[in-house]
Every structure is written in C-alpha cells, then in structure tokens.
Amino acid sequence: MSTRIQSGRRKAFEHQDGRCFYCDVAMWMTTPFELPGCKSERSGYARLKCTAEHLVPLCEGGSDQPENIVAACAHCNHTRHKRKRPPAPVEYRKEIARRVKRGAWHQPWVHERGLVGSGG
C-alpha cells in the first residue's frame, strides 16, 4: 500500500472517529485489541479492520487524494467490490444502513459488543 493511501486511510479513520463510512461499525487500524471489549484475536475481527476505500475507483479516474478516500471496514469494502457492478458509495451506504438496522449485516457478536454506532 502506498504511503499516500496509508496516510489517507489514517486521516479518514481519525476524521470518522474510527467508524466505517458505510456501516458505522468501530474499526481497528493495527490490532483488534484497539476495539472496546476485545480480549482475544478471534477470526471475525478481521472483518472490522480499517481499509482505505476510494469513492471513485482509480480504474474510473479516481485519485489517491484525501477527498476521494474514506475509511471502511474490510467487510463493507470487500463486499462492495465483489459485485459485478459495485454500487455508488451513497447508494451502498443507504443499503448497508438498512441491513445494519435489521441486524443482518454484521455477525451478532458485533452488535452484542456495541461496536455498531447509532448511524448504522
């Protein structure tokens, strides 16, 4: 990962108070132990790792400029880009918010530990 992307990810993480742009879940940067109540390295925590998300993908003319990078949990980022036609960020954010409210986006323990914020 380039230094510019790493810097953009860190700035976005801080600007978003450590929460995913799409689902509002608490994320971690270096180790899962950064999350409230984390006492183990359970495999599910990998889904909550902070990633740099390009709002406009590089392949579509986007850049590594800070205004084009948000912090997204690995689950949201990877799930969006697994689709043949990834939805626009605004539409994807709305879709994920609906799923989070139903408790259908993250595993139950994520909700039980209070890692999903009020925005998602």
C-alpha positions in Angstrom: 0.0 0.0 0.0 1.4 3.4 -1.0 2.3 5.9 1.7 -0.3 8.3 0.2 -3.1 5.7 0.7 -1.9 4.8 4.2 -1.9 8.5 5.1 -5.4 8.9 3.5 -6.7 5.9 5.4 -5.3 7.2 8.7 -6.7 10.7 8.2 -10.1 9.3 7.2 -10.1 6.9 10.2 -9.4 9.9 12.5 -11.9 12.2 10.8 -14.6 9.4 11.0 -13.9 8.8 14.7 -12.7 5.2 13.9 -16.1 4.3 12.3 -16.8 2.7 8.9 -18.1 5.1 6.3 -20.7 2.6 5.2 -22.0 0.7 8.3 -20.7 2.9 11.3 -19.0 -0.1 13.0 -16.0 0.6 15.2 -12.8 -0.4 13.3 -9.2 -1.1 14.2 -6.0 0.0 12.5 -3.1 -2.0 13.9 -4.6 -4.7 16.2 -8.1 -5.8 17.1 -7.3 -5.1 20.7 -7.9 -1.4 19.8 -11.7 -2.2 19.8 -13.7 -1.8 23.0 -14.0 -5.0 24.9 -11.7 -7.0 22.7 -9.9 -9.7 24.7 -8.9 -12.2 22.0 -7.7 -12.4 18.4 -11.0 -14.1 17.2 -11.0 -14.5 13.4 -14.1 -12.4 13.0 -12.2 -9.3 14.0 -10.5 -9.2 10.5 -13.8 -8.0 9.1 -13.5 -4.9 11.2 -10.1 -3.9 10.1 -9.9 -0.4 8.6 -9.3 -0.2 4.9 -8.9 2.8 2.5 -11.9 3.0 0.2 -11.7 5.1 -3.0 -15.1 6.7 -3.5 -14.3 7.0 -7.2 -12.1 3.9 -8.1 -8.7 4.5 -9.6 -9.7 2.5 -12.7 -12.5 5.0 -13.2 -10.3 8.1 -13.0 -10.3 8.5 -9.2 -7.3 9.6 -7.3 -5.4 9.0 -4.0 -6.3 12.5 -2.9 -7.8 12.7 0.6 -11.2 13.9 -0.6 -11.5 10.6 -2.6 -10.6 8.3 0.3 -12.8 7.2 3.2 -12.2 4.6 5.9 -14.3 1.5 5.5 -14.3 -1.8 7.4 -12.9 -4.7 5.4 -16.3 -6.4 5.3 -18.0 -3.4 3.6 -15.1 -2.6 1.3 -14.6 -6.2 0.1 -18.4 -6.9 -0.2 -18.9 -3.8 -2.3 -16.2 -4.7 -4.7 -17.1 -8.4 -5.1 -20.2 -7.3 -7.1 -20.0 -7.2 -10.9 -21.2 -3.6 -10.8 -20.3 -2.0 -7.4 -23.0 0.5 -6.4 -22.2 4.1 -6.0 -21.0 4.9 -2.4 -24.2 6.9 -1.5 -26.5 4.0 -2.6 -24.3 1.4 -1.0 -24.3 3.3 2.3 -28.1 3.5 2.3 -28.4 -0.2 1.5 -26.0 -1.1 4.3 -27.7 1.1 6.8 -31.0 -0.7 6.2 -29.3 -4.1 6.7 -27.5 -3.0 9.8 -30.8 -1.7 11.4 -32.2 -5.2 10.8 -29.2 -6.8 12.4 -28.4 -8.5 9.1 -25.1 -7.1 8.1 -22.6 -8.0 10.9 -22.4 -11.1 13.0 -24.5 -11.0 16.2 -21.4 -10.6 18.5 -20.6 -7.3 16.8 -24.0 -5.9 17.9 -23.8 -7.5 21.3 -20.5 -5.8 22.0 -21.9 -2.4 21.0 -19.5 -2.0 18.1 -22.2 -0.7 15.7 -22.8 3.0 16.2 -26.1 4.8 16.1 -25.6 6.0 12.5 -25.6 2.4 11.0 
